[in-house]
């Protein structure tokens, strides 16, 4: 009788341990899925803001072209960078395309400095304000994305969550980073 009671107690303890492990595994897996989806949603937000900025650029270029018709190289660089941004598929490609766009946009703004009447144009001022607002939203969205990506990547590496992450094929995500091109001051020549 006593051995039967001990057997039932042992089975109950084993069942509780198994249920606890299964519950923890499910909770951990679902938490990783939720965090991954939050990172993906935030990446989409960054992409939306980058696209909004890219959509403002043709209007800005049109306004500048009216004053500075001989800056074809800058306009071409902007068009190429916008096309690369539109075709980007990964965070790395977005980083690269955005760096090229930042560089071309900086060169355009250097050109603007040489045309005081353009800087006073109301349409140009409005576009420049919208562009500045877009830059702020992009910076905020990137920061939020990178914070979420850091949290997600850290969770993937922590033990014992890393066991569930490995079994569920969860992979680390890339960060949005400033490109090397954005670190250099643009050079504009009027030769």
PAPA-693465 format. One record per atom (N, C-alpha, C, CB): residue in one letter; atom name; x, y, z. Coordinates in steps of 0.001 Angstrom, whole numbers, padded with zeros to 6 digits, m for minus. Glycine has a CB too. Example, Ala and Ser with C-alpha at 12.3 -4.5 7.8 and 13.67 -1.06 7.14 Angstrom:
BEGIN
  guba  ropa        u        v        w
     A     N   013190  m005690   007800
     A    CA   012300  m004500   007800
     A     C   013200  m003300   007800
     A    CB   011308  m004473   009046
     S     N   012850  m002250   007080
     S    CA   013670  m001060   007140
     S     C   012900   000030   007870
     S    CB   014084  m000598   005725
***
This chain:
BEGIN
  guba  ropa        u        v        w
     X     N   000817  m001198   000000
     X    CA   000000   000000   000000
     X     C   000859   001258   000000
     X    CB  m000929   000000   001199
     X     N   001893   001203   000832
     X    CA   002762   002368   000930
     X     C   003513   002587  m000384
     X    CB   003754   002203   002095
     X     N   003924   001511  m001038
     X    CA   004660   001659  m002292
     X     C   003769   002186  m003422
     X    CB   005272   000322  m002696
     X     N   002481   001828  m003377
     X    CA   001544   002370  m004375
     X     C   001363   003866  m004171
     X    CB   000175   001654  m004293
     X     N   001279   004289  m002919
     X    CA   001130   005714  m002611
     X     C   002376   006475  m003044
     X    CB   000868   005926  m001101
     X     N   003547   005915  m002807
     X    CA   004816   006533  m003220
     X     C   004894   006631  m004745
     X    CB   006019   005722  m002675
     X     N   004417   005589  m005419
     X    CA   004409   005593  m006880
     X     C   003523   006718  m007408
     X    CB   003927   004235  m007421
     X     N   002319   006880  m006831
     X    CA   001410   007950  m007270
     X     C   002006   009327  m006982
     X    CB   000039   007813  m006574
     X     N   002641   009482  m005864
     X    CA   003284   010773  m005534
     X     C   004404   011058  m006518
     X    CB   003838   010768  m004077
     X     N   005198   010049  m006825
     X    CA   006296   010213  m007785
     X     C   005740   010560  m009165
     X    CB   007156   008924  m007860
     X     N   004706   009854  m009588
     X    CA   004097   010156  m010886
     X     C   003507   011564  m010909
     X    CB   003009   009128  m011214
     X     N   002893   011994  m009815
     X    CA   002324   013344  m009750
     X     C   003426   014396  m009839
     X    CB   001517   013530  m008449
     X     N   004526   014172  m009154
     X    CA   005657   015113  m009198
     X     C   006230   015178  m010604
     X    CB   006759   014700  m008191
     X     N   006412   014011  m011220
     X    CA   006934   013966  m012600
     X     C   005971   014689  m013541
     X    CB   007146   012490  m013069
     X     N   004674   014457  m013380
     X    CA   003677   015115  m014227
     X     C   003722   016632  m014050
     X    CB   002270   014589  m013906
     X     N   003850   017099  m012813
     X    CA   003932   018540  m012553
     X     C   005185   019121  m013192
     X    CB   003925   018823  m011035
     X     N   006309   018432  m013082
     X    CA   007563   018902  m013690
     X     C   007433   018946  m015207
     X    CB   008745   017989  m013282
     X     N   006873   017915  m015799
     X    CA   006694   017873  m017261
     X     C   005764   019000  m017708
     X    CB   006124   016495  m017710
     X     N   004664   019185  m017001
     X    CA   003726   020262  m017349
     X     C   004409   021622  m017225
     X    CB   002469   020208  m016441
     X     N   005229   021799  m016190
     X    CA   005943   023073  m016004
     X     C   006924   023318  m017148
     X    CB   006694   023082  m014655
     X     N   007653   022282  m017549
     X    CA   008623   022425  m018647
     X     C   007907   022728  m019957
     X    CB   009477   021144  m018793
     X     N   006832   022000  m020230
     X    CA   006065   022238  m021466
     X     C   005471   023648  m021448
     X    CB   004932   021175  m021628
     X     N   004928   024058  m020321
     X    CA   004362   025408  m020198
     X     C   005410   026482  m020407
     X    CB   003716   025587  m018836
     X     N   006575   026295  m019791
     X    CA   007651   027270  m019966
     X     C   008087   027317  m021433
     X    CB   008856   026923  m019054
     X     N   008231   026144  m022058
     X    CA   008653   026087  m023469
     X     C   007668   026818  m024369
     X    CB   008794   024628  m023930
     X     N   006388   026570  m024150
     X    CA   005367   027236  m024967
     X     C   005388   028743  m024739
     X    CB   003968   026672  m024650
     X     N   005499   029146  m023497
     X    CA   005530   030570  m023172
     X     C   006758   031247  m023792
     X    CB   005525   030770  m021646
     X     N   007896   030599  m023700
     X    CA   009129   031143  m024274
     X     C   009022   031251  m025793
     X    CB   010333   030267  m023890
     X     N   008544   030204  m026437
     X    CA   008385   030203  m027890
     X     C   007441   031331  m028325
     X    CB   007851   028835  m028374
     X     N   006298   031423  m027670
     X    CA   005332   032468  m028016
     X     C   005896   033861  m027770
     X    CB   004047   032284  m027217
     X     N   006679   034016  m026720
     X    CA   007327   035304  m026457
     X     C   008306   035677  m027553
     X    CB   008045   035271  m025121
     X     N   009058   034687  m028043
     X    CA   009996   034949  m029142
     X     C   009261   035320  m030424
     X    CB   010884   033724  m029389
     X     N   008165   034631  m030687
     X    CA   007362   034948  m031875
     X     C   006839   036384  m031776
     X    CB   006175   033943  m032027
     X     N   006316   036750  m030634
     X    CA   005783   038104  m030435
     X     C   006866   039153  m030618
     X    CB   005160   038236  m029042
     X     N   008023   038919  m030017
     X    CA   009119   039887  m030129
     X     C   009606   039998  m031563
     X    CB   010281   039492  m029212
     X     N   009711   038854  m032258
     X    CA   010140   038880  m033663
     X     C   009159   039681  m034513
     X    CB   010271   037447  m034217
     X     N   007872   039505  m034281
     X    CA   006864   040246  m035031
     X     C   006909   041744  m034718
     X    CB   005477   039693  m034726
     X     N   007204   042098  m033485
     X    CA   007345   043512  m033136
     X     C   008533   044132  m033866
     X    CB   007511   043678  m031614
     X     N   009632   043387  m033946
     X    CA   010812   043862  m034676
     X     C   010470   044042  m036151
     X    CB   011999   042875  m034512
     X     N   009766   043082  m036728
     X    CA   009374   043160  m038139
     X     C   008458   044360  m038385
     X    CB   008671   041858  m038576
     X     N   007517   044585  m037481
     X    CA   006608   045731  m037627
     X     C   007376   047037  m037534
     X    CB   005504   045692  m036554
     X     N   008329   047111  m036632
     X    CA   009113   048344  m036497
     X     C   010003   048547  m037711
     X    CB   009965   048309  m035217
     X     N   010521   047464  m038284
     X    CA   011305   047581  m039513
     X     C   010432   048163  m040624
     X    CB   011882   046201  m039936
     X     N   009194   047720  m040699
     X    CA   008265   048251  m041703
     X     C   008025   049742  m041475
     X    CB   006923   047482  m041663
     X     N   007941   050170  m040218
     X    CA   007774   051597  m039924
     X     C   008959   052404  m040439
     X    CB   007606   051819  m038415
     X     N   010166   051895  m040208
     X    CA   011358   052590  m040701
     X     C   011299   052690  m042218
     X    CB   012653   051861  m040253
     X     N   010922   051606  m042869
     X    CA   010846   051587  m044329
     X     C   009811   052587  m044841
     X    CB   010507   050178  m044825
     X     N   008696   052727  m044135
     X    CA   007670   053691  m044529
     X     C   008230   055113  m044450
     X    CB   006413   053552  m043630
     X     N   008920   055427  m043371
     X    CA   009484   056774  m043224
     X     C   010583   057031  m044260
     X    CB   010046   056966  m041802
     X     N   011382   056010  m044547
     X    CA   012407   056171  m045584
     X     C   011752   056427  m046939
     X    CB   013315   054920  m045654
     X     N   010665   055719  m047210
     X    CA   009958   055913  m048475
     X     C   009330   057299  m048544
     X    CB   008881   054838  m048657
     X     N   008797   057760  m047421
     X    CA   008197   059104  m047383
     X     C   009257   060153  m047723
     X    CB   007574   059396  m045980
     X     N   010438   059984  m047120
     X    CA   011517   060921  m047418
     X     C   011910   060819  m048883
     X    CB   012736   060656  m046516
     X     N   012016   059611  m049390
     X    CA   012381   059426  m050795
     X     C   011334   060041  m051710
     X    CB   012551   057938  m051116
     X     N   010063   060003  m051318
     X    CA   008997   060599  m052127
     X     C   009049   062126  m052119
     X    CB   007641   060131  m051623
     X     N   009607   062719  m051085
     X    CA   009738   064178  m051032
     X     C   010846   064684  m051960
     X    CB   010017   064629  m049597
     X     N   011817   063844  m052194
     X    CA   013008   064281  m052927
     X     C   012716   064758  m054343
     X    CB   014001   063165  m052983
     X     N   011845   064104  m055144
     X    CA   011588   064630  m056495
     X     C   011054   066071  m056465
     X    CB   010589   063724  m057227
     X     N   010207   066396  m055500
     X    CA   009710   067775  m055391
     X     C   010839   068732  m055047
     X    CB   008601   067870  m054330
     X     N   011697   068301  m054157
     X    CA   012842   069134  m053781
     X     C   013762   069323  m054977
     X    CB   013617   068506  m052600
     X     N   014016   068256  m055710
     X    CA   014879   068334  m056896
     X     C   014266   069257  m057940
     X    CB   015111   066931  m057498
     X     N   012977   069141  m058160
     X    CA   012315   070005  m059150
     X     C   012471   071472  m058788
     X    CB   010826   069654  m059264
     X     N   012325   071772  m057518
     X    CA   012475   073158  m057077
     X     C   013902   073630  m057279
     X    CB   012075   073305  m055608
     X     N   014866   072797  m056926
     X    CA   016274   073176  m057065
     X     C   016645   073284  m058539
     X    CB   017189   072153  m056354
     X     N   016117   072401  m059368
     X    CA   016459   072421  m060796
     X     C   016106   073748  m061445
     X    CB   015747   071290  m061524
     X     N   015061   074379  m060979
     X    CA   014688   075671  m061538
     X     C   015763   076724  m061339
     X    CB   013403   076143  m060924
     X     N   016587   076541  m060324
     X    CA   017640   077508  m060018
     X     C   019021   077014  m060432
     X    CB   017636   077823  m058539
     X     N   019242   075737  m060317
     X    CA   020577   075178  m060566
     X     C   020478   074095  m061634
     X    CB   021198   074600  m059255
     X     N   020404   074502  m062870
     X    CA   020167   073564  m063965
     X     C   021390   072726  m064323
     X    CB   019710   074314  m065178
     X     N   022581   073118  m063896
     X    CA   023789   072412  m064330
     X     C   024296   071399  m063288
     X    CB   024886   073420  m064635
     X     N   023465   070932  m062414
     X    CA   023866   069995  m061357
     X     C   023385   068571  m061661
     X    CB   023310   070459  m059996
     X     N   023517   068145  m062894
     X    CA   022989   066860  m063343
     X     C   023541   065681  m062542
     X    CB   023300   066666  m064807
     X     N   024798   065734  m062153
     X    CA   025404   064625  m061398
     X     C   024688   064415  m060060
     X    CB   026909   064896  m061157
     X     N   024342   065488  m059397
     X    CA   023645   065397  m058111
     X     C   022252   064822  m058324
     X    CB   023559   066787  m057426
     X     N   021558   065272  m059360
     X    CA   020208   064774  m059621
     X     C   020229   063282  m059960
     X    CB   019557   065569  m060765
     X     N   021221   062868  m060732
     X    CA   021354   061462  m061097
     X     C   021633   060612  m059863
     X    CB   022472   061278  m062135
     X     N   022512   061087  m058992
     X    CA   022831   060353  m057759
     X     C   021590   060198  m056887
     X    CB   023944   061074  m056970
     X     N   020775   061247  m056817
     X    CA   019537   061168  m056040
     X     C   018567   060152  m056643
     X    CB   018872   062547  m055961
     X     N   018422   060181  m057956
     X    CA   017508   059246  m058623
     X     C   017979   057803  m058427
     X    CB   017402   059574  m060132
     X     N   019283   057579  m058568
     X    CA   019825   056228  m058375
     X     C   019627   055753  m056942
     X    CB   021315   056191  m058735
     X     N   019850   056636  m055991
     X    CA   019709   056274  m054579
     X     C   018251   055961  m054240
     X    CB   020233   057409  m053678
     X     N   017327   056740  m054786
     X    CA   015894   056469  m054553
     X     C   015512   055115  m055135
     X    CB   015012   057585  m055177
     X     N   016030   054795  m056304
     X    CA   015723   053506  m056928
     X     C   016281   052354  m056089
     X    CB   016295   053450  m058362
     X     N   017486   052524  m055564
     X    CA   018085   051488  m054721
     X     C   017277   051303  m053445
     X    CB   019541   051841  m054380
     X     N   016797   052404  m052875
     X    CA   015994   052323  m051660
     X     C   014677   051603  m051933
     X    CB   015726   053728  m051097
     X     N   014070   051899  m053075
     X    CA   012802   051259  m053432
     X     C   012978   049755  m053656
     X    CB   012216   051911  m054690
     X     N   014156   049338  m054103
     X    CA   014400   047926  m054381
     X     C   015018   047155  m053230
     X    CB   015275   047804  m055560
     X     N   015309   047824  m052119
     X    CA   015956   047159  m050990
     X     C   015029   046126  m050355
     X    CB   016390   048190  m049944
     X     N   015589   044983  m050007
     X    CA   014801   043895  m049427
     X     C   015194   043568  m047984
     X    CB   014946   042659  m050279
     X     N   016441   043823  m047614
     X    CA   016906   043477  m046268
     X     C   017330   044743  m045538
     X    CB   018081   042460  m046327
     X     N   017535   044608  m044234
     X    CA   017999   045750  m043441
     X     C   019349   046224  m043960
     X    CB   018098   045377  m041939
     X     N   020210   045288  m044339
     X    CA   021527   045653  m044865
     X     C   021386   046461  m046166
     X    CB   022380   044382  m045111
     X     N   020503   046032  m047048
     X    CA   020284   046762  m048301
     X     C   019676   048133  m048029
     X    CB   019371   045957  m049244
     X     N   018765   048212  m047054
     X    CA   018195   049510  m046686
     X     C   019274   050422  m046127
     X    CB   017061   049336  m045659
     X     N   020165   049880  m045291
     X    CA   021260   050683  m044744
     X     C   022128   051244  m045872
     X    CB   022120   049840  m043774
     X     N   022466   050380  m046821
     X    CA   023311   050777  m047937
     X     C   022632   051839  m048811
     X    CB   023671   049557  m048777
     X     N   021396   051583  m049190
     X    CA   020659   052512  m050055
     X     C   020408   053838  m049336
     X    CB   019319   051887  m050501
     X     N   020104   053765  m048062
     X    CA   019861   054980  m047304
     X     C   021131   055805  m047175
     X    CB   019310   054646  m045928
     X     N   022276   055149  m047029
     X    CA   023551   055867  m046979
     X     C   023811   056622  m048275
     X    CB   024700   054895  m046702
     X     N   023522   055968  m049397
     X    CA   023698   056621  m050699
     X     C   022734   057796  m050842
     X    CB   023483   055610  m051847
     X     N   021498   057611  m050361
     X    CA   020511   058688  m050432
     X     C   020921   059860  m049543
     X    CB   019121   058172  m050022
     X     N   021398   059550  m048340
     X    CA   021879   060606  m047431
     X     C   022992   061410  m048087
     X    CB   022381   059997  m046101
     X     N   023931   060698  m048707
     X    CA   025067   061354  m049355
     X     C   024609   062256  m050503
     X    CB   026057   060306  m049875
     X     N   023727   061729  m051361
     X    CA   023238   062514  m052502
     X     C   022421   063712  m052028
     X    CB   022390   061634  m053439
     X     N   021622   063511  m051011
     X    CA   020815   064602  m050463
     X     C   021703   065683  m049858
     X    CB   019836   064068  m049405
     X     N   022754   065265  m049185
     X    CA   023703   066240  m048626
     X     C   024352   067062  m049728
     X    CB   024786   065527  m047798
     X     N   024706   066402  m050827
     X    CA   025299   067137  m051954
     X     C   024301   068125  m052544
     X    CB   025779   066162  m053044
     X     N   023014   067716  m052600
     X    CA   021981   068622  m053104
     X     C   021868   069853  m052198
     X    CB   020617   067893  m053198
     X     N   021907   069635  m050899
     X    CA   021788   070757  m049964
     X     C   023013   071668  m050010
     X    CB   021584   070237  m048544
     X     N   024181   071098  m050355
     X    CA   025370   071933  m050547
     X     C   025170   072818  m051780
     X    CB   026654   071052  m050699
     X     N   024588   072274  m052831
     X    CA   024291   073053  m054041
     X     C   023365   074213  m053691
     X    CB   023645   072155  m055138
     X     N   022378   073936  m052864
     X    CA   021391   074949  m052477
     X     C   022064   076143  m051813
     X    CB   020343   074345  m051533
     X     N   023114   075878  m051055
     X    CA   023830   076959  m050363
     X     C   024352   078018  m051344
     X    CB   024999   076380  m049553
     X     N   024579   077636  m052583
     X    CA   025113   078566  m053578
     X     C   024033   079393  m054273
     X    CB   025897   077804  m054611
     X     N   022765   079207  m053880
     X    CA   021665   079920  m054508
     X     C   020792   080570  m053433
     X    CB   020829   078966  m055392
     X     N   021160   081775  m053002
     X    CA   020410   082436  m051919
     X     C   018934   082653  m052265
     X    CB   021054   083777  m051590
     X     N   018627   082906  m053535
     X    CA   017226   083125  m053901
     X     C   016418   081831  m053768
     X    CB   017126   083668  m055341
     X     N   017066   080691  m053950
     X    CA   016398   079410  m053768
     X     C   016080   079181  m052293
     X    CB   017269   078264  m054313
     X     N   017007   079514  m051428
     X    CA   016798   079319  m049995
     X     C   015631   080164  m049487
     X    CB   018074   079664  m049219
     X     N   015285   081220  m050209
     X    CA   014179   082090  m049806
     X     C   012848   081662  m050445
     X    CB   014494   083541  m050181
     X     N   012888   080716  m051373
     X    CA   011694   080253  m052063
     X     C   010782   079514  m051078
     X    CB   012072   079340  m053255
     X     N   009503   079921  m051026
     X    CA   008559   079356  m050052
     X     C   008355   077861  m050255
     X    CB   007217   080070  m050146
     X     N   008229   077426  m051495
     X    CA   008059   076009  m051782
     X     C   009263   075218  m051280
     X    CB   007857   075783  m053289
     X     N   010458   075736  m051527
     X    CA   011671   075054  m051074
     X     C   011719   074993  m049549
     X    CB   012923   075765  m051617
     X     N   011360   076078  m048900
     X    CA   011371   076119  m047427
     X     C   010397   075083  m046867
     X    CB   011001   077542  m046910
     X     N   009194   074991  m047452
     X    CA   008211   074000  m046996
     X     C   008728   072574  m047201
     X    CB   006875   074187  m047741
     X     N   009321   072321  m048368
     X    CA   009864   070990  m048636
     X     C   011005   070661  m047679
     X    CB   010348   070893  m050087
     X     N   011832   071640  m047401
     X    CA   012951   071424  m046489
     X     C   012424   071126  m045071
     X    CB   013892   072667  m046476
     X     N   011369   071810  m044662
     X    CA   010765   071527  m043351
     X     C   010191   070115  m043304
     X    CB   009660   072552  m043035
     X     N   009508   069700  m044372
     X    CA   008956   068345  m044425
     X     C   010070   067310  m044383
     X    CB   008104   068156  m045691
     X     N   011146   067608  m045088
     X    CA   012291   066704  m045107
     X     C   012899   066594  m043707
     X    CB   013351   067190  m046122
     X     N   013027   067705  m043021
     X    CA   013565   067687  m041654
     X     C   012656   066871  m040737
     X    CB   013722   069131  m041108
     X     N   011348   067044  m040883
     X    CA   010402   066243  m040095
     X     C   010543   064761  m040390
     X    CB   008969   066687  m040371
     X     N   010728   064431  m041663
     X    CA   010916   063031  m042045
     X     C   012199   062474  m041435
     X    CB   010950   062891  m043578
     X     N   013256   063266  m041458
     X    CA   014528   062823  m040873
     X     C   014357   062522  m039388
     X    CB   015624   063893  m041078
     X     N   013594   063360  m038695
     X    CA   013358   063133  m037258
     X     C   012573   061850  m037030
     X    CB   012605   064324  m036638
     X     N   011537   061633  m037844
     X    CA   010752   060407  m037705
     X     C   011589   059165  m038024
     X    CB   009525   060461  m038618
     X     N   012443   059276  m039035
     X    CA   013322   058158  m039391
     X     C   014263   057846  m038236
     X    CB   014130   058479  m040670
     X     N   014859   058872  m037668
     X    CA   015793   058662  m036554
     X     C   015085   057993  m035377
     X    CB   016416   060005  m036108
     X     N   013892   058465  m035051
     X    CA   013139   057884  m033937
     X     C   012760   056432  m034236
     X    CB   011873   058716  m033651
     X     N   012291   056169  m035449
     X    CA   011895   054807  m035814
     X     C   013107   053865  m035820
     X    CB   011211   054802  m037196
     X     N   014249   054346  m036290
     X    CA   015469   053522  m036265
     X     C   015869   053197  m034831
     X    CB   016629   054245  m036988
     X     N   015825   054212  m033968
     X    CA   016179   053975  m032564
     X     C   015258   052933  m031942
     X    CB   016112   055287  m031761
     X     N   013963   053064  m032194
     X    CA   013003   052105  m031648
     X     C   013264   050715  m032211
     X    CB   011559   052544  m031958
     X     N   013483   050627  m033517
     X    CA   013788   049340  m034142
     X     C   015038   048728  m033526
     X    CB   013971   049503  m035658
     X     N   016114   049515  m033429
     X    CA   017369   048990  m032892
     X     C   017218   048544  m031446
     X    CB   018467   050039  m032995
     X     N   016421   049269  m030641
     X    CA   016161   048845  m029261
     X     C   015447   047494  m029246
     X    CB   015316   049907  m028514
     X     N   014428   047365  m030094
     X    CA   013678   046105  m030155
     X     C   014554   044971  m030697
     X    CB   012419   046271  m031035
     X     N   015373   045275  m031687
     X    CA   016270   044268  m032256
     X     C   017288   043812  m031210
     X    CB   016994   044825  m033504
     X     N   017801   044749  m030423
     X    CA   018755   044396  m029370
     X     C   018090   043476  m028331
     X    CB   019306   045678  m028685
     X     N   016864   043825  m027931
     X    CA   016126   043002  m026965
     X     C   015895   041598  m027530
     X    CB   014769   043666  m026603
     X     N   015452   041525  m028764
     X    CA   015182   040238  m029411
     X     C   016465   039412  m029534
     X    CB   014554   040458  m030805
     X     N   017526   040023  m030051
     X    CA   018794   039311  m030228
     X     C   019346   038826  m028891
     X    CB   019821   040213  m030923
     X     N   019191   039637  m027854
     X    CA   019651   039244  m026527
     X     C   018856   038046  m026015
     X    CB   019533   040421  m025546
     X     N   017552   038078  m026195
     X    CA   016711   036948  m025758
     X     C   017121   035663  m026460
     X    CB   015221   037241  m026029
     X     N   017462   035775  m027744
     X    CA   017856   034583  m028493
     X     C   019130   033951  m027947
     X    CB   018046   034928  m029955
     X     N   019968   034753  m027327
     X    CA   021259   034260  m026865
     X     C   021262   033802  m025406
     X    CB   022286   035325  m027046
     X     N   020248   034174  m024661
     X    CA   020196   033812  m023241
     X     C   019815   032348  m023065
     X    CB   019199   034709  m022494
     X     N   020493   031725  m022121
     X    CA   020162   030358  m021770
     X     C   019097   030389  m020689
     X    CB   021417   029575  m021300
     X     N   018100   029593  m020725
     X    CA   017798   028444  m021583
     X     C   016931   028807  m022796
     X    CB   017101   027376  m020769
     X     N   016590   030103  m022940
     X    CA   015764   030513  m024082
     X     C   016448   030168  m025401
     X    CB   015470   032024  m024020
     X     N   017781   030191  m025410
     X    CA   018514   029881  m026638
     X     C   018197   028472  m027144
     X    CB   020017   030024  m026402
     X     N   017869   027559  m026247
     X    CA   017500   026197  m026670
     X     C   016206   026209  m027483
     X    CB   017341   025273  m025442
     X     N   015227   026968  m027003
     X    CA   013952   027082  m027719
     X     C   014170   027838  m029027
     X    CB   012882   027800  m026842
     X     N   014987   028893  m028985
     X    CA   015251   029695  m030193
     X     C   015912   028839  m031268
     X    CB   016148   030913  m029856
     X     N   016866   028036  m030865
     X    CA   017548   027178  m031825
     X     C   016578   026143  m032400
     X    CB   018752   026479  m031164
     X     N   015772   025542  m031540
     X    CA   014806   024531  m031998
     X     C   013738   025146  m032902
     X    CB   014139   023847  m030793
     X     N   013389   026421  m032655
     X    CA   012362   027091  m033455
     X     C   012906   027843  m034652
     X    CB   011601   028036  m032600
     X     N   014214   027719  m034928
     X    CA   014877   028390  m036063
     X     C   014726   029906  m036019
     X    CB   014316   027869  m037375
     X     N   014791   030474  m034837
     X    CA   014775   031941  m034717
     X     C   016180   032445  m035018
     X    CB   014299   032406  m033280
     X     N   016277   033489  m035837
     X    CA   017582   034040  m036210
     X     C   017685   035477  m035757
     X    CB   017810   033944  m037728
     X     N   018913   035894  m035472
     X    CA   019137   037283  m035076
     X     C   018805   038207  m036241
     X    CB   020599   037496  m034611
     X     N   018452   039440  m035903
     X    CA   018141   040442  m036918
     X     C   019260   041470  m036965
     X    CB   016778   041126  m036630
     X     N   019401   042137  m038117
     X    CA   020406   043183  m038288
     X     C   019900   044494  m037713
     X    CB   020769   043355  m039773
     X     N   020830   045369  m037411
     X    CA   020504   046704  m036919
     X     C   020540   047692  m038080
     X    CB   021485   047139  m035796
     X     N   019761   048772  m037951
     X    CA   019915   049886  m038884
     X     C   021127   050670  m038415
     X    CB   018615   050796  m038950
     X     N   022074   050867  m039307
     X    CA   023298   051571  m038966
     X     C   023557   052662  m039989
     X    CB   024490   050598  m038892
     X     N   024289   053653  m039557
     X    CA   024711   054706  m040484
     X     C   025787   054120  m041395
     X    CB   025243   055979  m039715
     X     N   025701   054443  m042657
     X    CA   026696   053927  m043597
     X     C   027974   054752  m043493
     X    CB   026150   053949  m045050
     X     N   029031   054200  m044035
     X    CA   030298   054931  m044040
     X     C   030175   056203  m044876
     X    CB   031438   054041  m044581
     X     N   029366   056144  m045952
     X    CA   029178   057318  m046812
     X     C   028590   058494  m046043
     X    CB   028274   056971  m047990
     X     N   027730   058209  m045069
     X    CA   027093   059295  m044335
     X     C   028054   059976  m043372
     X    CB   025892   058776  m043576
     X     N   029231   059394  m043185
     X    CA   030221   059981  m042283
     X     C   031121   060993  m043002
     X    CB   031075   058878  m041658
     X     N   031104   060995  m044332
     X    CA   031960   061913  m045072
     X     C   031185   063129  m045544
     X    CB   032594   061208  m046257
     X     N   031866   064252  m045534
     X    CA   031264   065499  m045986
     X     C   031222   065483  m047507
     X    CB   032054   066740  m045456
     X     N   030078   065793  m048112
     X    CA   029979   065737  m049579
     X     C   030792   066866  m050217
     X    CB   028498   065826  m050029
     X     N   031372   066533  m051359
     X    CA   032141   067518  m052125
     X     C   031368   067851  m053390
     X    CB   033575   066986  m052469
     X     N   031165   069125  m053619
     X    CA   030460   069559  m054827
     X     C   031394   070471  m055599
     X    CB   029109   070286  m054484
     X     N   031508   070190  m056885
     X    CA   032384   070987  m057743
     X     C   031552   071642  m058835
     X    CB   033512   070112  m058360
     X     N   031880   072879  m059174
     X    CA   031163   073604  m060220
     X     C   032014   073751  m061468
     X    CB   030733   074977  m059718
     X     N   032814   072726  m061768
     X    CA   033687   072778  m062951
     X     C   032919   072556  m064211
     X    CB   034788   071756  m062851
***
